[in-house]
């Protein structure tokens, strides 16, 4: 018999993962508007930026300025991503209280994404954790390319589970498994996630899914059956790692929320509000996103949700510098 949770937690990663590969720079003030619109739509966890080399990821060169400009709401977790000790120190200095320290399970991807071999990345992870712990910062231990790598192929699940166990043994507060290349399938998700949920001992296990091969929502279903209750998503299905060939966006926040609503699973998120954010950002960037519900939810005659949708006004901005 299939069992599903009564509620799940969704972390919005649009301001970070969703924007990181965009060539048109989104001004800091506009990013702050995006983040506030997400808060207004009920999101309680938002990854707002990444402290990485600005020459490699110019879109996130304003990480410190963005953190300084955050209008923090009670009960909302604002987090950032760090890939090395320098990035972690920058995040701590910027006042972040929650940081994801993430390394790749693929040596080939690690070299492209962080300029580190896998053994080097594992050593540096310990350094990141020491910096965060000494500052009292909560750490989400992240693993990338868990379900496969476009350069390296299949990643040994036993190696992934060993790395997850090492993260947990070192004291991370949460664990995150990323399907960075979108190669996961429902069976591999069930097998790896169930094993990590077991060893996590009650600590939150997040699943970060990309929809490259169109299996994103199927993988959400499989993960929930395996005990996962925390998911990453991005408005409109934006995003993708600039160092992965053929990379595409994440699962779309509003698509996931609508599916959960239809299943009677609570997320606390207003899908219509996130859809308005996605449509406005589409206009700003001048291209269509891969998500689906942000266009359907614009229709006045939409009748697919179990609950009635509240009225909303599209969040907007201009494409002025």
C-alpha positions in Angstrom: 0.0 0.0 0.0 1.3 3.4 -1.0 1.7 5.9 1.8 2.2 9.7 1.6 2.9 12.4 4.2 0.4 14.8 5.4 2.7 17.7 4.7 6.1 18.5 3.1 8.6 21.3 3.3 9.8 23.0 0.1 12.9 25.2 -0.1 12.8 27.8 -2.9 16.1 27.9 -4.7 15.1 30.2 -7.5 17.1 33.2 -6.3 20.3 31.1 -6.3 20.0 28.0 -8.6 17.3 29.5 -10.7 19.3 32.6 -11.6 22.9 31.4 -11.5 23.3 30.5 -15.2 21.3 33.5 -16.5 23.5 35.8 -18.7 21.3 38.9 -18.2 22.3 40.3 -14.8 19.3 40.6 -12.4 19.9 43.7 -10.2 20.2 43.1 -6.5 17.0 45.2 -5.8 15.1 43.0 -8.2 16.4 39.8 -6.6 15.3 41.2 -3.2 11.8 41.7 -4.7 11.8 38.1 -5.9 12.7 36.9 -2.5 10.0 39.0 -0.8 7.4 37.7 -3.3 8.4 34.1 -2.3 7.9 35.0 1.4 4.6 36.6 0.6 3.5 33.3 -1.1 4.1 31.3 2.0 7.6 29.9 1.5 9.5 29.4 4.8 12.8 28.4 3.4 14.7 30.3 0.6 18.2 29.8 -0.7 19.0 33.4 -1.6 22.5 33.2 -3.1 25.8 31.4 -3.4 29.3 32.6 -2.2 31.3 31.5 -5.2 33.9 33.0 -7.5 32.2 36.0 -9.1 34.3 35.5 -12.2 32.8 32.0 -12.6 29.3 32.9 -11.7 28.8 36.6 -12.4 25.1 36.5 -11.6 25.9 36.0 -7.9 28.7 38.5 -7.6 26.4 40.6 -5.4 26.1 38.0 -2.6 27.2 40.3 0.2 25.0 43.2 -1.0 22.0 40.9 -1.3 22.4 39.5 2.2 22.8 43.0 3.6 19.6 44.1 1.9 17.4 41.2 3.0 14.2 42.2 4.8 14.0 39.1 7.0 10.6 37.8 8.1 10.0 35.9 11.3 9.8 32.1 10.8 11.6 32.2 7.4 15.0 30.5 6.9 17.3 32.4 4.5 20.2 30.3 3.4 23.2 30.4 1.1 25.5 27.9 -0.7 29.2 27.5 -0.2 31.5 25.2 -2.2 34.8 25.8 -0.3 36.2 27.3 2.9 36.5 30.8 1.4 32.9 30.8 0.4 31.8 29.6 3.9 33.8 32.3 5.5 32.2 34.9 3.3 28.8 33.5 4.1 29.5 33.7 7.9 30.9 37.3 7.5 27.7 38.3 5.6 25.6 37.2 8.6 24.1 34.1 7.2 22.7 31.7 9.9 22.1 28.8 7.6 24.6 27.7 4.9 24.7 24.6 2.6 28.2 23.2 2.4 28.0 21.2 -0.8 30.4 18.9 -2.6 30.0 16.5 -5.6 29.9 12.8 -5.5 31.5 12.8 -9.0 35.2 13.6 -9.3 34.7 14.8 -12.9 31.9 17.2 -11.9 33.8 18.3 -8.8 36.8 19.4 -10.9 34.5 21.4 -13.2 32.2 22.9 -10.6 34.6 23.6 -7.7 38.1 23.0 -9.3 38.7 20.3 -6.7 39.3 16.6 -7.0 36.8 14.4 -5.0 39.4 13.7 -2.2 40.3 17.4 -2.0 36.6 18.3 -1.8 36.0 15.8 1.0 38.9 17.3 3.0 37.7 20.9 2.3 34.2 19.9 3.5 35.6 19.4 6.9 37.2 22.9 6.8 33.8 24.4 5.8 32.1 22.6 8.7 34.7 23.9 11.2 34.2 27.5 10.1 30.4 27.2 10.3 30.3 25.4 13.6 32.7 27.9 15.3 30.3 30.7 14.2 27.2 28.9 15.3 25.9 28.5 11.8 23.5 25.7 10.9 24.9 23.5 8.1 23.1 21.6 5.4 25.5 19.0 4.1 25.0 18.7 0.3 26.0 16.0 -2.2 25.8 16.8 -5.9 25.5 14.4 -8.8 24.1 11.7 -6.5 22.2 9.9 -9.2 24.6 10.2 -12.1 27.1 12.4 -13.9 27.0 13.4 -17.6 30.8 13.2 -17.7 31.4 10.2 -15.4 28.2 8.2 -15.8 26.6 6.2 -13.0 27.7 7.0 -9.4 28.1 4.0 -7.1 25.2 4.3 -4.6 27.3 2.7 -1.9 29.8 5.6 -2.3 27.0 8.1 -2.1 25.7 6.6 1.1 29.2 6.5 2.6 29.6 10.2 1.8 26.2 11.0 3.4 27.1 9.0 6.5 30.4 10.9 6.7 28.5 14.3 6.5 26.2 13.1 9.3 29.0 11.8 11.4 30.7 15.2 11.1 27.7 16.9 12.6 25.6 18.5 9.8 22.1 19.6 10.8 20.6 18.4 7.5 21.5 16.4 4.5 20.7 17.2 0.9 20.9 14.8 -2.1 21.1 16.5 -5.5 20.2 15.1 -8.9 22.3 17.8 -10.4 22.2 16.3 -13.9 18.6 15.1 -13.9 19.6 11.5 -14.4 17.6 10.1 -11.5 14.7 7.7 -11.9 12.0 6.6 -9.4 13.8 3.4 -8.6 17.2 4.9 -7.9 15.5 7.7 -5.9 13.7 5.1 -3.7 16.8 3.0 -3.1 19.2 5.8 -2.2 16.8 8.0 -0.4 15.4 5.2 1.8 19.0 4.3 2.8 19.9 7.9 3.6 16.7 8.6 5.5 17.5 5.6 7.7 21.0 6.6 8.5 20.0 10.3 9.0 18.2 9.2 12.2 15.5 11.9 12.1 17.6 14.7 10.6 15.9 16.3 7.6 16.8 14.8 4.2 16.3 17.2 1.3 16.0 16.1 -2.3 17.2 18.5 -5.0 15.8 17.5 -8.3 16.4 18.7 -11.9 13.8 17.9 -14.6 16.3 17.3 -17.4 14.7 14.0 -18.6 11.2 14.9 -17.5 11.1 12.6 -14.5 11.1 15.3 -11.8 7.6 14.9 -10.4 7.8 11.1 -10.7 10.9 11.3 -8.5 9.1 13.4 -6.0 6.4 10.7 -5.6 9.0 8.0 -5.2 11.0 10.0 -2.7 7.9 10.7 -0.5 7.2 7.0 -0.5 10.8 6.4 0.6 10.4 8.8 3.6 11.7 12.1 2.2 9.7 15.1 3.4 11.9 18.0 2.2 12.4 19.1 -1.4 14.1 21.9 -3.3 12.4 23.6 -6.2 12.7 26.8 -8.3 10.0 29.2 -9.5 9.1 28.4 -13.1 11.5 25.5 -13.3 14.5 27.8 -13.7 18.1 26.9 -13.0 20.8 24.5 -13.9 24.5 24.2 -13.2 26.6 26.2 -15.7 29.3 23.5 -15.5 27.1 20.5 -16.5 26.6 19.9 -20.2 23.0 19.9 -21.2 21.9 21.2 -17.8 18.3 22.3 -17.5 16.2 23.6 -14.7 14.9 22.3 -11.4 11.5 21.0 -10.8 9.1 24.0 -10.8 7.9 25.1 -7.4 4.3 25.8 -8.5 4.2 22.5 -10.4 5.1 20.6 -7.2 2.7 22.6 -5.1 -0.2 22.0 -7.4 0.5 18.2 -7.5 0.7 18.2 -3.7 -2.5 20.2 -3.4 -4.3 17.7 -5.6 -3.0 14.8 -3.5 -4.2 16.6 -0.3 -0.6 17.1 0.9 0.1 20.4 2.6 3.0 22.7 1.7 1.7 26.0 3.0 2.6 27.6 -0.3 0.3 29.7 -2.6 0.9 28.2 -6.1 -0.7 31.2 -7.7 1.6 33.6 -6.0 4.7 31.7 -7.2 3.2 31.4 -10.7 3.0 35.2 -10.8 6.6 35.5 -9.8 7.6 33.1 -12.6 5.6 34.9 -15.3 7.0 38.2 -14.3 10.6 36.8 -14.4 9.8 35.3 -17.8 8.9 38.8 -19.1 12.0 40.2 -17.5 14.4 37.7 -19.0 12.5 37.5 -22.3 12.2 33.7 -22.5 9.9 30.8 -21.6 10.6 28.6 -18.6 10.2 24.9 -18.5 7.6 24.8 -15.8 3.9 24.4 -16.7 1.6 25.6 -14.0 2.8 29.3 -14.0 1.0 29.6 -17.4 -2.0 27.6 -16.5 -2.6 29.4 -13.2 -2.9 32.7 -15.2 -6.3 31.5 -16.5 -9.4 32.8 -14.8 -11.2 29.5 -15.4 -8.6 27.2 -13.7 -10.4 24.5 -11.7 -7.8 21.9 -11.1 -7.0 22.5 -7.4 -8.9 21.0 -4.5 -8.8 24.3 -2.7 -10.0 27.6 -4.2 -7.3 29.9 -5.3 -7.1 33.4 -3.8 -7.0 36.4 -6.0 -3.6 37.6 -6.8 -1.8 40.3 -8.7 1.3 39.5 -10.7 4.5 40.6 -9.1 6.3 42.7 -11.7 9.4 44.6 -12.5 11.0 46.2 -15.5 14.0 45.2 -17.4 15.8 48.5 -16.7 19.4 48.5 -15.5 
